Amino acid sequence: MNQYFTSLTFDIQSHPPIYVNTTKKELTRREVEVLRLVGVGLSNQQVAVSLIVSINTVRAHMYTIFNKLDVRSRGAAVQRARERRLL
């Protein structure tokens, strides 16, 4: 059990939030990373494999990204991020 918590703590520390300036809300480093992979055409499943997370985690990130960027699609999220020079 201690190994699990040590691993969890290490994972959190290895991905500290970094905030990227947007007009509505700020994206974390991980959200930008997810969006970059989506921007090159990867599916949610491919992003999950690439980042070694579950597909549900990717879906949660995409939901948050959509809300923060005030968009309703993957393409619109990528376009908005490019406009704001996040990608």
PDB file of N, CA, C and O in Angstrom:
ATOM      1  N   MET A   1       0.817  -1.193   0.000  1.00  0.00           N
ATOM      2  CA  MET A   1       0.000   0.000   0.000  1.00  0.00           C
ATOM      3  C   MET A   1       0.863   1.260   0.000  1.00  0.00           C
ATOM      4  O   MET A   1       0.547   2.213  -0.713  1.00  0.00           O
ATOM      5  N   ASN A   2       1.945   1.290   0.782  1.00  0.00           N
ATOM      6  CA  ASN A   2       2.829   2.445   0.790  1.00  0.00           C
ATOM      7  C   ASN A   2       3.428   2.706  -0.587  1.00  0.00           C
ATOM      8  O   ASN A   2       3.620   3.856  -0.981  1.00  0.00           O
ATOM      9  N   GLN A   3       3.720   1.637  -1.309  1.00  0.00           N
ATOM     10  CA  GLN A   3       4.284   1.789  -2.647  1.00  0.00           C
ATOM     11  C   GLN A   3       3.287   2.508  -3.562  1.00  0.00           C
ATOM     12  O   GLN A   3       3.686   3.323  -4.393  1.00  0.00           O
ATOM     13  N   TYR A   4       2.000   2.209  -3.411  1.00  0.00           N
ATOM     14  CA  TYR A   4       0.972   2.873  -4.209  1.00  0.00           C
ATOM     15  C   TYR A   4       0.980   4.377  -3.938  1.00  0.00           C
ATOM     16  O   TYR A   4       0.980   5.179  -4.872  1.00  0.00           O
ATOM     17  N   PHE A   5       0.986   4.757  -2.670  1.00  0.00           N
ATOM     18  CA  PHE A   5       0.959   6.174  -2.331  1.00  0.00           C
ATOM     19  C   PHE A   5       2.252   6.876  -2.729  1.00  0.00           C
ATOM     20  O   PHE A   5       2.227   8.038  -3.135  1.00  0.00           O
ATOM     21  N   THR A   6       3.364   6.191  -2.619  1.00  0.00           N
ATOM     22  CA  THR A   6       4.634   6.756  -3.062  1.00  0.00           C
ATOM     23  C   THR A   6       4.585   7.000  -4.560  1.00  0.00           C
ATOM     24  O   THR A   6       5.016   8.050  -5.036  1.00  0.00           O
ATOM     25  N   SER A   7       4.065   6.036  -5.304  1.00  0.00           N
ATOM     26  CA  SER A   7       3.931   6.171  -6.747  1.00  0.00           C
ATOM     27  C   SER A   7       2.991   7.318  -7.103  1.00  0.00           C
ATOM     28  O   SER A   7       3.278   8.108  -8.002  1.00  0.00           O
ATOM     29  N   LEU A   8       1.869   7.406  -6.395  1.00  0.00           N
ATOM     30  CA  LEU A   8       0.898   8.458  -6.639  1.00  0.00           C
ATOM     31  C   LEU A   8       1.505   9.821  -6.359  1.00  0.00           C
ATOM     32  O   LEU A   8       1.326  10.755  -7.141  1.00  0.00           O
ATOM     33  N   THR A   9       2.217   9.942  -5.258  1.00  0.00           N
ATOM     34  CA  THR A   9       2.864  11.205  -4.911  1.00  0.00           C
ATOM     35  C   THR A   9       3.900  11.575  -5.957  1.00  0.00           C
ATOM     36  O   THR A   9       3.984  12.738  -6.352  1.00  0.00           O
ATOM     37  N   PHE A  10       4.681  10.621  -6.409  1.00  0.00           N
ATOM     38  CA  PHE A  10       5.683  10.881  -7.437  1.00  0.00           C
ATOM     39  C   PHE A  10       5.012  11.373  -8.715  1.00  0.00           C
ATOM     40  O   PHE A  10       5.489  12.321  -9.337  1.00  0.00           O
ATOM     41  N   ASP A  11       3.901  10.733  -9.115  1.00  0.00           N
ATOM     42  CA  ASP A  11       3.210  11.114 -10.339  1.00  0.00           C
ATOM     43  C   ASP A  11       2.698  12.548 -10.251  1.00  0.00           C
ATOM     44  O   ASP A  11       2.823  13.312 -11.208  1.00  0.00           O
ATOM     45  N   ILE A  12       2.129  12.914  -9.119  1.00  0.00           N
ATOM     46  CA  ILE A  12       1.617  14.268  -8.943  1.00  0.00           C
ATOM     47  C   ILE A  12       2.766  15.267  -8.999  1.00  0.00           C
ATOM     48  O   ILE A  12       2.638  16.325  -9.614  1.00  0.00           O
ATOM     49  N   GLN A  13       3.875  14.942  -8.370  1.00  0.00           N
ATOM     50  CA  GLN A  13       5.007  15.850  -8.366  1.00  0.00           C
ATOM     51  C   GLN A  13       5.662  15.947  -9.740  1.00  0.00           C
ATOM     52  O   GLN A  13       6.232  16.984 -10.078  1.00  0.00           O
ATOM     53  N   SER A  14       5.589  14.892 -10.528  1.00  0.00           N
ATOM     54  CA  SER A  14       6.218  14.932 -11.844  1.00  0.00           C
ATOM     55  C   SER A  14       5.387  15.715 -12.857  1.00  0.00           C
ATOM     56  O   SER A  14       5.884  16.052 -13.932  1.00  0.00           O
ATOM     57  N   HIS A  15       4.148  16.003 -12.535  1.00  0.00           N
ATOM     58  CA  HIS A  15       3.280  16.800 -13.405  1.00  0.00           C
ATOM     59  C   HIS A  15       2.656  17.946 -12.625  1.00  0.00           C
ATOM     60  O   HIS A  15       1.432  18.017 -12.509  1.00  0.00           O
ATOM     61  N   PRO A  16       3.480  18.853 -12.084  1.00  0.00           N
ATOM     62  CA  PRO A  16       2.900  19.967 -11.345  1.00  0.00           C
ATOM     63  C   PRO A  16       2.126  20.862 -12.294  1.00  0.00           C
ATOM     64  O   PRO A  16       2.498  21.002 -13.459  1.00  0.00           O
ATOM     65  N   PRO A  17       1.056  21.467 -11.808  1.00  0.00           N
ATOM     66  CA  PRO A  17       0.298  22.332 -12.711  1.00  0.00           C
ATOM     67  C   PRO A  17       1.099  23.563 -13.097  1.00  0.00           C
ATOM     68  O   PRO A  17       1.735  24.204 -12.261  1.00  0.00           O
ATOM     69  N   ILE A  18       1.051  23.874 -14.371  1.00  0.00           N
ATOM     70  CA  ILE A  18       1.611  25.121 -14.858  1.00  0.00           C
ATOM     71  C   ILE A  18       0.462  25.790 -15.580  1.00  0.00           C
ATOM     72  O   ILE A  18      -0.274  25.135 -16.318  1.00  0.00           O
ATOM     73  N   TYR A  19       0.305  27.043 -15.385  1.00  0.00           N
ATOM     74  CA  TYR A  19      -0.858  27.707 -15.928  1.00  0.00           C
ATOM     75  C   TYR A  19      -0.490  28.520 -17.149  1.00  0.00           C
ATOM     76  O   TYR A  19       0.498  29.255 -17.162  1.00  0.00           O
ATOM     77  N   VAL A  20      -1.311  28.369 -18.175  1.00  0.00           N
ATOM     78  CA  VAL A  20      -1.098  29.032 -19.448  1.00  0.00           C
ATOM     79  C   VAL A  20      -2.160  30.104 -19.567  1.00  0.00           C
ATOM     80  O   VAL A  20      -3.336  29.849 -19.308  1.00  0.00           O
ATOM     81  N   ASN A  21      -1.760  31.289 -19.952  1.00  0.00           N
ATOM     82  CA  ASN A  21      -2.672  32.420 -19.991  1.00  0.00           C
ATOM     83  C   ASN A  21      -3.744  32.246 -21.070  1.00  0.00           C
ATOM     84  O   ASN A  21      -3.424  32.104 -22.250  1.00  0.00           O
ATOM     85  N   THR A  22      -4.990  32.258 -20.672  1.00  0.00           N
ATOM     86  CA  THR A  22      -6.124  32.299 -21.586  1.00  0.00           C
ATOM     87  C   THR A  22      -7.067  33.372 -21.065  1.00  0.00           C
ATOM     88  O   THR A  22      -6.957  33.773 -19.906  1.00  0.00           O
ATOM     89  N   THR A  23      -7.986  33.841 -21.889  1.00  0.00           N
ATOM     90  CA  THR A  23      -8.859  34.920 -21.438  1.00  0.00           C
ATOM     91  C   THR A  23      -9.928  34.434 -20.474  1.00  0.00           C
ATOM     92  O   THR A  23     -10.353  35.188 -19.599  1.00  0.00           O
ATOM     93  N   LYS A  24     -10.368  33.196 -20.613  1.00  0.00           N
ATOM     94  CA  LYS A  24     -11.431  32.720 -19.735  1.00  0.00           C
ATOM     95  C   LYS A  24     -10.866  32.029 -18.502  1.00  0.00           C
ATOM     96  O   LYS A  24     -11.097  32.478 -17.379  1.00  0.00           O
ATOM     97  N   LYS A  25     -10.145  30.963 -18.697  1.00  0.00           N
ATOM     98  CA  LYS A  25      -9.540  30.216 -17.600  1.00  0.00           C
ATOM     99  C   LYS A  25      -8.191  29.709 -18.055  1.00  0.00           C
ATOM    100  O   LYS A  25      -7.834  29.843 -19.225  1.00  0.00           O
ATOM    101  N   GLU A  26      -7.464  29.146 -17.164  1.00  0.00           N
ATOM    102  CA  GLU A  26      -6.107  28.718 -17.463  1.00  0.00           C
ATOM    103  C   GLU A  26      -6.029  27.206 -17.656  1.00  0.00           C
ATOM    104  O   GLU A  26      -6.700  26.451 -16.954  1.00  0.00           O
ATOM    105  N   LEU A  27      -5.217  26.773 -18.600  1.00  0.00           N
ATOM    106  CA  LEU A  27      -4.995  25.358 -18.845  1.00  0.00           C
ATOM    107  C   LEU A  27      -3.767  24.887 -18.078  1.00  0.00           C
ATOM    108  O   LEU A  27      -2.770  25.602 -17.978  1.00  0.00           O
ATOM    109  N   THR A  28      -3.853  23.689 -17.544  1.00  0.00           N
ATOM    110  CA  THR A  28      -2.685  23.116 -16.889  1.00  0.00           C
ATOM    111  C   THR A  28      -1.720  22.598 -17.952  1.00  0.00           C
ATOM    112  O   THR A  28      -2.067  22.475 -19.126  1.00  0.00           O
ATOM    113  N   ARG A  29      -0.525  22.304 -17.515  1.00  0.00           N
ATOM    114  CA  ARG A  29       0.482  21.741 -18.428  1.00  0.00           C
ATOM    115  C   ARG A  29      -0.042  20.451 -19.058  1.00  0.00           C
ATOM    116  O   ARG A  29       0.143  20.217 -20.252  1.00  0.00           O
ATOM    117  N   ARG A  30      -0.689  19.625 -18.260  1.00  0.00           N
ATOM    118  CA  ARG A  30      -1.192  18.341 -18.753  1.00  0.00           C
ATOM    119  C   ARG A  30      -2.294  18.558 -19.782  1.00  0.00           C
ATOM    120  O   ARG A  30      -2.346  17.844 -20.784  1.00  0.00           O
ATOM    121  N   GLU A  31      -3.174  19.525 -19.556  1.00  0.00           N
ATOM    122  CA  GLU A  31      -4.237  19.813 -20.520  1.00  0.00           C
ATOM    123  C   GLU A  31      -3.646  20.288 -21.846  1.00  0.00           C
ATOM    124  O   GLU A  31      -4.135  19.912 -22.911  1.00  0.00           O
ATOM    125  N   VAL A  32      -2.612  21.102 -21.787  1.00  0.00           N
ATOM    126  CA  VAL A  32      -1.939  21.552 -23.016  1.00  0.00           C
ATOM    127  C   VAL A  32      -1.310  20.358 -23.720  1.00  0.00           C
ATOM    128  O   VAL A  32      -1.357  20.253 -24.946  1.00  0.00           O
ATOM    129  N   GLU A  33      -0.720  19.461 -22.937  1.00  0.00           N
ATOM    130  CA  GLU A  33      -0.108  18.262 -23.512  1.00  0.00           C
ATOM    131  C   GLU A  33      -1.153  17.403 -24.234  1.00  0.00           C
ATOM    132  O   GLU A  33      -0.909  16.920 -25.340  1.00  0.00           O
ATOM    133  N   VAL A  34      -2.297  17.218 -23.613  1.00  0.00           N
ATOM    134  CA  VAL A  34      -3.394  16.461 -24.230  1.00  0.00           C
ATOM    135  C   VAL A  34      -3.837  17.159 -25.511  1.00  0.00           C
ATOM    136  O   VAL A  34      -4.021  16.512 -26.542  1.00  0.00           O
ATOM    137  N   LEU A  35      -4.005  18.457 -25.448  1.00  0.00           N
ATOM    138  CA  LEU A  35      -4.469  19.218 -26.605  1.00  0.00           C
ATOM    139  C   LEU A  35      -3.462  19.180 -27.751  1.00  0.00           C
ATOM    140  O   LEU A  35      -3.857  19.156 -28.917  1.00  0.00           O
ATOM    141  N   ARG A  36      -2.178  19.174 -27.439  1.00  0.00           N
ATOM    142  CA  ARG A  36      -1.150  19.064 -28.492  1.00  0.00           C
ATOM    143  C   ARG A  36      -1.281  17.738 -29.231  1.00  0.00           C
ATOM    144  O   ARG A  36      -1.182  17.687 -30.457  1.00  0.00           O
ATOM    145  N   LEU A  37      -1.502  16.675 -28.479  1.00  0.00           N
ATOM    146  CA  LEU A  37      -1.650  15.356 -29.114  1.00  0.00           C
ATOM    147  C   LEU A  37      -2.928  15.287 -29.948  1.00  0.00           C
ATOM    148  O   LEU A  37      -2.935  14.699 -31.030  1.00  0.00           O
ATOM    149  N   VAL A  38      -3.992  15.877 -29.452  1.00  0.00           N
ATOM    150  CA  VAL A  38      -5.241  15.941 -30.225  1.00  0.00           C
ATOM    151  C   VAL A  38      -5.010  16.771 -31.485  1.00  0.00           C
ATOM    152  O   VAL A  38      -5.538  16.457 -32.552  1.00  0.00           O
ATOM    153  N   GLY A  39      -4.222  17.826 -31.352  1.00  0.00           N
ATOM    154  CA  GLY A  39      -3.948  18.720 -32.476  1.00  0.00           C
ATOM    155  C   GLY A  39      -3.192  18.069 -33.610  1.00  0.00           C
ATOM    156  O   GLY A  39      -3.284  18.521 -34.752  1.00  0.00           O
ATOM    157  N   VAL A  40      -2.442  17.009 -33.321  1.00  0.00           N
ATOM    158  CA  VAL A  40      -1.747  16.301 -34.400  1.00  0.00           C
ATOM    159  C   VAL A  40      -2.570  15.125 -34.910  1.00  0.00           C
ATOM    160  O   VAL A  40      -2.089  14.322 -35.711  1.00  0.00           O
ATOM    161  N   GLY A  41      -3.811  15.027 -34.444  1.00  0.00           N
ATOM    162  CA  GLY A  41      -4.730  14.044 -34.999  1.00  0.00           C
ATOM    163  C   GLY A  41      -4.925  12.768 -34.211  1.00  0.00           C
ATOM    164  O   GLY A  41      -5.568  11.842 -34.705  1.00  0.00           O
ATOM    165  N   LEU A  42      -4.390  12.683 -32.996  1.00  0.00           N
ATOM    166  CA  LEU A  42      -4.562  11.457 -32.214  1.00  0.00           C
ATOM    167  C   LEU A  42      -5.976  11.368 -31.641  1.00  0.00           C
ATOM    168  O   LEU A  42      -6.572  12.377 -31.263  1.00  0.00           O
ATOM    169  N   SER A  43      -6.491  10.162 -31.585  1.00  0.00           N
ATOM    170  CA  SER A  43      -7.782   9.903 -30.949  1.00  0.00           C
ATOM    171  C   SER A  43      -7.595   9.909 -29.440  1.00  0.00           C
ATOM    172  O   SER A  43      -6.465   9.910 -28.953  1.00  0.00           O
ATOM    173  N   ASN A  44      -8.698   9.914 -28.695  1.00  0.00           N
ATOM    174  CA  ASN A  44      -8.609   9.842 -27.240  1.00  0.00           C
ATOM    175  C   ASN A  44      -7.856   8.587 -26.810  1.00  0.00           C
ATOM    176  O   ASN A  44      -7.038   8.636 -25.891  1.00  0.00           O
ATOM    177  N   GLN A  45      -8.128   7.472 -27.467  1.00  0.00           N
ATOM    178  CA  GLN A  45      -7.454   6.217 -27.122  1.00  0.00           C
ATOM    179  C   GLN A  45      -5.951   6.332 -27.365  1.00  0.00           C
ATOM    180  O   GLN A  45      -5.156   5.883 -26.539  1.00  0.00           O
ATOM    181  N   GLN A  46      -5.560   6.918 -28.470  1.00  0.00           N
ATOM    182  CA  GLN A  46      -4.138   7.081 -28.776  1.00  0.00           C
ATOM    183  C   GLN A  46      -3.460   8.038 -27.800  1.00  0.00           C
ATOM    184  O   GLN A  46      -2.312   7.821 -27.412  1.00  0.00           O
ATOM    185  N   VAL A  47      -4.162   9.087 -27.409  1.00  0.00           N
ATOM    186  CA  VAL A  47      -3.625  10.015 -26.405  1.00  0.00           C
ATOM    187  C   VAL A  47      -3.427   9.273 -25.089  1.00  0.00           C
ATOM    188  O   VAL A  47      -2.398   9.433 -24.432  1.00  0.00           O
ATOM    189  N   ALA A  48      -4.409   8.461 -24.702  1.00  0.00           N
ATOM    190  CA  ALA A  48      -4.320   7.696 -23.452  1.00  0.00           C
ATOM    191  C   ALA A  48      -3.102   6.778 -23.461  1.00  0.00           C
ATOM    192  O   ALA A  48      -2.365   6.711 -22.478  1.00  0.00           O
ATOM    193  N   VAL A  49      -2.895   6.086 -24.547  1.00  0.00           N
ATOM    194  CA  VAL A  49      -1.744   5.186 -24.655  1.00  0.00           C
ATOM    195  C   VAL A  49      -0.443   5.995 -24.606  1.00  0.00           C
ATOM    196  O   VAL A  49       0.503   5.609 -23.920  1.00  0.00           O
ATOM    197  N   SER A  50      -0.398   7.094 -25.318  1.00  0.00           N
ATOM    198  CA  SER A  50       0.799   7.922 -25.374  1.00  0.00           C
ATOM    199  C   SER A  50       1.179   8.485 -24.010  1.00  0.00           C
ATOM    200  O   SER A  50       2.361   8.570 -23.674  1.00  0.00           O
ATOM    201  N   LEU A  51       0.169   8.872 -23.220  1.00  0.00           N
ATOM    202  CA  LEU A  51       0.432   9.481 -21.913  1.00  0.00           C
ATOM    203  C   LEU A  51       0.386   8.468 -20.762  1.00  0.00           C
ATOM    204  O   LEU A  51       0.617   8.815 -19.604  1.00  0.00           O
ATOM    205  N   ILE A  52       0.086   7.222 -21.100  1.00  0.00           N
ATOM    206  CA  ILE A  52      -0.024   6.145 -20.106  1.00  0.00           C
ATOM    207  C   ILE A  52      -1.057   6.491 -19.038  1.00  0.00           C
ATOM    208  O   ILE A  52      -0.783   6.438 -17.840  1.00  0.00           O
ATOM    209  N   VAL A  53      -2.245   6.845 -19.504  1.00  0.00           N
ATOM    210  CA  VAL A  53      -3.392   7.110 -18.631  1.00  0.00           C
ATOM    211  C   VAL A  53      -4.599   6.391 -19.217  1.00  0.00           C
ATOM    212  O   VAL A  53      -4.536   5.864 -20.328  1.00  0.00           O
ATOM    213  N   SER A  54      -5.684   6.370 -18.478  1.00  0.00           N
ATOM    214  CA  SER A  54      -6.896   5.728 -18.997  1.00  0.00           C
ATOM    215  C   SER A  54      -7.604   6.653 -19.977  1.00  0.00           C
ATOM    216  O   SER A  54      -7.399   7.866 -19.971  1.00  0.00           O
ATOM    217  N   ILE A  55      -8.426   6.064 -20.805  1.00  0.00           N
ATOM    218  CA  ILE A  55      -9.197   6.866 -21.754  1.00  0.00           C
ATOM    219  C   ILE A  55     -10.165   7.793 -21.013  1.00  0.00           C
ATOM    220  O   ILE A  55     -10.481   8.881 -21.494  1.00  0.00           O
ATOM    221  N   ASN A  56     -10.631   7.355 -19.841  1.00  0.00           N
ATOM    222  CA  ASN A  56     -11.516   8.214 -19.045  1.00  0.00           C
ATOM    223  C   ASN A  56     -10.785   9.462 -18.552  1.00  0.00           C
ATOM    224  O   ASN A  56     -11.389  10.529 -18.437  1.00  0.00           O
ATOM    225  N   THR A  57      -9.513   9.338 -18.264  1.00  0.00           N
ATOM    226  CA  THR A  57      -8.721  10.503 -17.870  1.00  0.00           C
ATOM    227  C   THR A  57      -8.607  11.479 -19.024  1.00  0.00           C
ATOM    228  O   THR A  57      -8.729  12.689 -18.833  1.00  0.00           O
ATOM    229  N   VAL A  58      -8.377  10.964 -20.211  1.00  0.00           N
ATOM    230  CA  VAL A  58      -8.299  11.827 -21.402  1.00  0.00           C
ATOM    231  C   VAL A  58      -9.642  12.503 -21.636  1.00  0.00           C
ATOM    232  O   VAL A  58      -9.691  13.696 -21.936  1.00  0.00           O
ATOM    233  N   ARG A  59     -10.716  11.767 -21.504  1.00  0.00           N
ATOM    234  CA  ARG A  59     -12.054  12.354 -21.678  1.00  0.00           C
ATOM    235  C   ARG A  59     -12.293  13.468 -20.668  1.00  0.00           C
ATOM    236  O   ARG A  59     -12.861  14.506 -21.006  1.00  0.00           O
ATOM    237  N   ALA A  60     -11.865  13.255 -19.438  1.00  0.00           N
ATOM    238  CA  ALA A  60     -12.026  14.282 -18.399  1.00  0.00           C
ATOM    239  C   ALA A  60     -11.213  15.527 -18.747  1.00  0.00           C
ATOM    240  O   ALA A  60     -11.689  16.651 -18.583  1.00  0.00           O
ATOM    241  N   HIS A  61      -9.988  15.325 -19.226  1.00  0.00           N
ATOM    242  CA  HIS A  61      -9.176  16.468 -19.646  1.00  0.00           C
ATOM    243  C   HIS A  61      -9.846  17.214 -20.793  1.00  0.00           C
ATOM    244  O   HIS A  61      -9.883  18.445 -20.795  1.00  0.00           O
ATOM    245  N   MET A  62     -10.372  16.481 -21.764  1.00  0.00           N
ATOM    246  CA  MET A  62     -11.019  17.129 -22.905  1.00  0.00           C
ATOM    247  C   MET A  62     -12.255  17.914 -22.465  1.00  0.00           C
ATOM    248  O   MET A  62     -12.499  19.017 -22.953  1.00  0.00           O
ATOM    249  N   TYR A  63     -13.022  17.351 -21.555  1.00  0.00           N
ATOM    250  CA  TYR A  63     -14.204  18.050 -21.029  1.00  0.00           C
ATOM    251  C   TYR A  63     -13.785  19.374 -20.384  1.00  0.00           C
ATOM    252  O   TYR A  63     -14.405  20.413 -20.612  1.00  0.00           O
ATOM    253  N   THR A  64     -12.732  19.318 -19.585  1.00  0.00           N
ATOM    254  CA  THR A  64     -12.243  20.518 -18.906  1.00  0.00           C
ATOM    255  C   THR A  64     -11.695  21.530 -19.913  1.00  0.00           C
ATOM    256  O   THR A  64     -11.931  22.732 -19.790  1.00  0.00           O
ATOM    257  N   ILE A  65     -10.967  21.034 -20.900  1.00  0.00           N
ATOM    258  CA  ILE A  65     -10.423  21.913 -21.942  1.00  0.00           C
ATOM    259  C   ILE A  65     -11.554  22.617 -22.687  1.00  0.00           C
ATOM    260  O   ILE A  65     -11.496  23.825 -22.911  1.00  0.00           O
ATOM    261  N   PHE A  66     -12.574  21.864 -23.066  1.00  0.00           N
ATOM    262  CA  PHE A  66     -13.720  22.460 -23.767  1.00  0.00           C
ATOM    263  C   PHE A  66     -14.333  23.582 -22.936  1.00  0.00           C
ATOM    264  O   PHE A  66     -14.630  24.656 -23.458  1.00  0.00           O
ATOM    265  N   ASN A  67     -14.519  23.332 -21.652  1.00  0.00           N
ATOM    266  CA  ASN A  67     -15.119  24.343 -20.774  1.00  0.00           C
ATOM    267  C   ASN A  67     -14.225  25.559 -20.618  1.00  0.00           C
ATOM    268  O   ASN A  67     -14.699  26.693 -20.678  1.00  0.00           O
ATOM    269  N   LYS A  68     -12.930  25.328 -20.416  1.00  0.00           N
ATOM    270  CA  LYS A  68     -12.016  26.446 -20.216  1.00  0.00           C
ATOM    271  C   LYS A  68     -11.857  27.297 -21.466  1.00  0.00           C
ATOM    272  O   LYS A  68     -11.716  28.516 -21.373  1.00  0.00           O
ATOM    273  N   LEU A  69     -11.879  26.668 -22.628  1.00  0.00           N
ATOM    274  CA  LEU A  69     -11.724  27.407 -23.886  1.00  0.00           C
ATOM    275  C   LEU A  69     -13.067  27.833 -24.469  1.00  0.00           C
ATOM    276  O   LEU A  69     -13.112  28.517 -25.492  1.00  0.00           O
ATOM    277  N   ASP A  70     -14.157  27.433 -23.824  1.00  0.00           N
ATOM    278  CA  ASP A  70     -15.512  27.771 -24.255  1.00  0.00           C
ATOM    279  C   ASP A  70     -15.766  27.321 -25.696  1.00  0.00           C
ATOM    280  O   ASP A  70     -16.178  28.106 -26.549  1.00  0.00           O
ATOM    281  N   VAL A  71     -15.508  26.033 -25.939  1.00  0.00           N
ATOM    282  CA  VAL A  71     -15.731  25.434 -27.260  1.00  0.00           C
ATOM    283  C   VAL A  71     -16.543  24.155 -27.095  1.00  0.00           C
ATOM    284  O   VAL A  71     -16.754  23.674 -25.982  1.00  0.00           O
ATOM    285  N   ARG A  72     -16.995  23.614 -28.228  1.00  0.00           N
ATOM    286  CA  ARG A  72     -17.832  22.417 -28.182  1.00  0.00           C
ATOM    287  C   ARG A  72     -17.281  21.250 -29.003  1.00  0.00           C
ATOM    288  O   ARG A  72     -17.918  20.200 -29.087  1.00  0.00           O
ATOM    289  N   SER A  73     -16.102  21.425 -29.609  1.00  0.00           N
ATOM    290  CA  SER A  73     -15.543  20.330 -30.408  1.00  0.00           C
ATOM    291  C   SER A  73     -14.026  20.315 -30.291  1.00  0.00           C
ATOM    292  O   SER A  73     -13.398  21.290 -29.878  1.00  0.00           O
ATOM    293  N   ARG A  74     -13.459  19.171 -30.672  1.00  0.00           N
ATOM    294  CA  ARG A  74     -12.000  19.008 -30.639  1.00  0.00           C
ATOM    295  C   ARG A  74     -11.327  19.992 -31.590  1.00  0.00           C
ATOM    296  O   ARG A  74     -10.329  20.624 -31.244  1.00  0.00           O
ATOM    297  N   GLY A  75     -11.886  20.112 -32.792  1.00  0.00           N
ATOM    298  CA  GLY A  75     -11.320  21.029 -33.776  1.00  0.00           C
ATOM    299  C   GLY A  75     -11.343  22.473 -33.297  1.00  0.00           C
ATOM    300  O   GLY A  75     -10.379  23.215 -33.484  1.00  0.00           O
ATOM    301  N   ALA A  76     -12.450  22.865 -32.678  1.00  0.00           N
ATOM    302  CA  ALA A  76     -12.557  24.230 -32.160  1.00  0.00           C
ATOM    303  C   ALA A  76     -11.574  24.453 -31.011  1.00  0.00           C
ATOM    304  O   ALA A  76     -11.018  25.542 -30.872  1.00  0.00           O
ATOM    305  N   ALA A  77     -11.360  23.429 -30.191  1.00  0.00           N
ATOM    306  CA  ALA A  77     -10.406  23.540 -29.083  1.00  0.00           C
ATOM    307  C   ALA A  77      -8.990  23.742 -29.623  1.00  0.00           C
ATOM    308  O   ALA A  77      -8.244  24.585 -29.127  1.00  0.00           O
ATOM    309  N   VAL A  78      -8.633  22.973 -30.627  1.00  0.00           N
ATOM    310  CA  VAL A  78      -7.299  23.092 -31.227  1.00  0.00           C
ATOM    311  C   VAL A  78      -7.146  24.463 -31.876  1.00  0.00           C
ATOM    312  O   VAL A  78      -6.116  25.117 -31.715  1.00  0.00           O
ATOM    313  N   GLN A  79      -8.163  24.898 -32.604  1.00  0.00           N
ATOM    314  CA  GLN A  79      -8.108  26.209 -33.265  1.00  0.00           C
ATOM    315  C   GLN A  79      -7.961  27.329 -32.238  1.00  0.00           C
ATOM    316  O   GLN A  79      -7.131  28.222 -32.408  1.00  0.00           O
ATOM    317  N   ARG A  80      -8.760  27.286 -31.177  1.00  0.00           N
ATOM    318  CA  ARG A  80      -8.691  28.316 -30.137  1.00  0.00           C
ATOM    319  C   ARG A  80      -7.316  28.316 -29.467  1.00  0.00           C
ATOM    320  O   ARG A  80      -6.759  29.378 -29.188  1.00  0.00           O
ATOM    321  N   ALA A  81      -6.777  27.137 -29.212  1.00  0.00           N
ATOM    322  CA  ALA A  81      -5.449  27.037 -28.598  1.00  0.00           C
ATOM    323  C   ALA A  81      -4.374  27.603 -29.517  1.00  0.00           C
ATOM    324  O   ALA A  81      -3.441  28.259 -29.053  1.00  0.00           O
ATOM    325  N   ARG A  82      -4.499  27.355 -30.805  1.00  0.00           N
ATOM    326  CA  ARG A  82      -3.524  27.914 -31.767  1.00  0.00           C
ATOM    327  C   ARG A  82      -3.641  29.428 -31.835  1.00  0.00           C
ATOM    328  O   ARG A  82      -2.631  30.126 -31.920  1.00  0.00           O
ATOM    329  N   GLU A  83      -4.863  29.938 -31.798  1.00  0.00           N
ATOM    330  CA  GLU A  83      -5.069  31.394 -31.802  1.00  0.00           C
ATOM    331  C   GLU A  83      -4.393  32.035 -30.591  1.00  0.00           C
ATOM    332  O   GLU A  83      -3.861  33.142 -30.677  1.00  0.00           O
ATOM    333  N   ARG A  84      -4.421  31.330 -29.475  1.00  0.00           N
ATOM    334  CA  ARG A  84      -3.835  31.852 -28.233  1.00  0.00           C
ATOM    335  C   ARG A  84      -2.367  31.436 -28.068  1.00  0.00           C
ATOM    336  O   ARG A  84      -1.759  31.658 -27.021  1.00  0.00           O
ATOM    337  N   ARG A  85      -1.819  30.836 -29.112  1.00  0.00           N
ATOM    338  CA  ARG A  85      -0.418  30.411 -29.137  1.00  0.00           C
ATOM    339  C   ARG A  85      -0.068  29.420 -28.023  1.00  0.00           C
ATOM    340  O   ARG A  85       1.024  29.446 -27.456  1.00  0.00           O
ATOM    341  N   LEU A  86      -1.027  28.557 -27.734  1.00  0.00           N
ATOM    342  CA  LEU A  86      -0.788  27.491 -26.762  1.00  0.00           C
ATOM    343  C   LEU A  86      -0.178  26.271 -27.439  1.00  0.00           C
ATOM    344  O   LEU A  86       0.465  25.446 -26.790  1.00  0.00           O
ATOM    345  N   LEU A  87      -0.382  26.165 -28.736  1.00  0.00           N
ATOM    346  CA  LEU A  87       0.136  25.029 -29.511  1.00  0.00           C
ATOM    347  C   LEU A  87       1.112  25.515 -30.555  1.00  0.00           C
ATOM    348  O   LEU A  87       1.659  24.712 -31.311  1.00  0.00           O
TER     349      LEU A  87
END
